[in-house]
Amino acid sequence: MRITAVTCVKNEGPFLLEWIAYNRVIGVTDHLFYSNDCSDGTDRLLDRLAALDVVTHLANPAQGRNYQMEALKDARQQAVVQAADWLWVADVDEFLNIHVGDHSIAALIEACGDPQAISVTFRFFANGGVEPFEDRPVIAQFTRCHNPDLWCAESAIEVKTLVRKDFPLHYYGAHRPFHRPGKAPAPRWTDGAGRAVPEPFLLAANKRRLRKFPAAGARRFATLNHYALRSLDSYLVKNDRGDVNRENRDFDDTYWRERNDDACEDRSILRMLPQLEAGVAALKALPGVAALHEDCVAQHRARRDALLQQESYREMRAQLRAAPTLPPVEQDLLTRIGTRPVLALP
């Protein structure tokens, strides 16, 4: 079974090998990377891996601002996508954590009854007080996360989707594929627990449910671990980089606080660590790869140091250090409750 992962990257050099190695452990056979405007060596490392037939690397073809959607449109024409039995569209900070069988994508597909699509629900992993960037697996550094069924007072949480080749596709979205209701039979589509996805999501009938649905019970077979913050150092560099998918979008205090809820802990993905570390070591043993990875790491640290020469970034770091781990909506609720008069019981 061929499984192709498709992603867009900008200045993600230090994190590439971990993501590729992890995906290979769970059964991804091919990777298609689109890069744009990299200044940390990401493109050079990907070019080397492409020359070694580890990945396919293309410059993002986008002419406008919607980098990811234009890349996904282009991906449909690429041989590595056309030859795939399944497509996995995800970002480099997202790791598919499978809880069944041998923890592979094949085991997830079997557990879900071999549908035409499987949408796996996010779980956001907090910074956990980690300040310095360290060149070691992200999945080993961050284990604190939010209540699995509730995020920022929302019961519906975003998903990413595995798509089978016979899905009646209209076009790929970043979070889910789209089909034309009525043009073909509705696809067999499950959540990460093997249950049919809610009809408003299936039909894209509700704009508020285009890329999310209620999370309760949806992660029985798999969770999508999303390490959106990583270390404070890396977050500063991420803020400087901007969003790979849209220009001129800052990652402000709200973005950090919404994803820094550390009320719970989930260490289940650590079972994959030995295989992951072996996979990273194997990639580094390939000619030229280790040196290019080290250059990306050095560029990442150098950019952090340069940013901290700016007063605005020193202020940002101090603000994030002091920020509460409660999401803003929950903090506001507690504040309002705390200021509400208490009624005496009769």
Summary of the structure (lengths in Angstrom):
residues: 346
radius of gyration: 20.5
end to end distance: 69.1
largest distance: 79.0
contacts: 1115
relative contact order: 0.17
helix: 38%
strand: 20%
